[in-house]
Amino acid sequence: MVSRRWRVTVDPRRCIGSGICAGAAPGHFVLVDAVSIPLDELIAPEDSVLDAAESCPMEAIAVRDAADGRVIAPEP
């Protein structure tokens, strides 16, 4: 079952500002003071956001189902 909305968060304590997320999903992440910030907390499902979360070297990005909180990415 595909979620209708995802909640995207970045843990600023883990983020090292590599910019991989902003490169993978430029419409969803921006670097501010060398820390990634999601442009919107709630989004429609999009593969580029999954790619960004899976590519983060610090696993600072979490993508969850907005309805039930289930972790979608990164895969546990």
N, C-alpha and C positions, 0 to 999 in steps of 0.2 A: 504494500500500500504506500502510495506516495504522499508525503506531507504537503499540505497546502501552504504552510508558512514555516520558515525556519528562523530560529533565533541565533544570531551570530555574535560572539563575544571574543575579545582579545584580552588575555591576562597581561597587564602591563609589567608585572614583576618578572614574567618569563620572556617577553618580547625583547629581541636584541636589535630590532630595526633592520633586518636583512633586506626588506623590501620585496621578498619573493611573493608575498600575498598581493601587494599592489601591482606587481607585474602580471600575476596569474589572473587577478580579478580587479582590474583598475576601476571598474564601476562600483566596487564594494569596499575597497580599503584605501586608506591614505596614510602616509607617514607624517606625524606631527612630533617634532622634537625627538626624532629617531625612535618613535614608538608607533606601531600600527594602530589605527582606529577604524572600526567599521563605519561606513557612511550611514548605514541604516541598521538598527538592531534586528528588525523583523523584515525578512525578505521572502520573495517567491523562490522556490527551489531552483538552483542553477549549478550546473556542473563546475563552472569556473571557481565557485566558492569552495566546493569540495576539494578541487585541485589545490587551492590555496591552503586549506587546512591540512591536507595530507602532506604538502610540501614544506610546511613550516618546520625549520630545523629544531625549534624549541617546543613544538606542540603547544604554542601559545593561543592558537585559535580553536574555539569550540563551536561546532554547528550542532544545534539541537532541534528536535521537533518542538515547535512552539506550543502545541496542544498538550503534549504529555512529558516533555523534558528529555525524551529519549535521545542519547548521543547518536548523531549521524556521522560525524567526522571530528577528529581523526578516529579511525577504527581502533577500538580497544585492543 
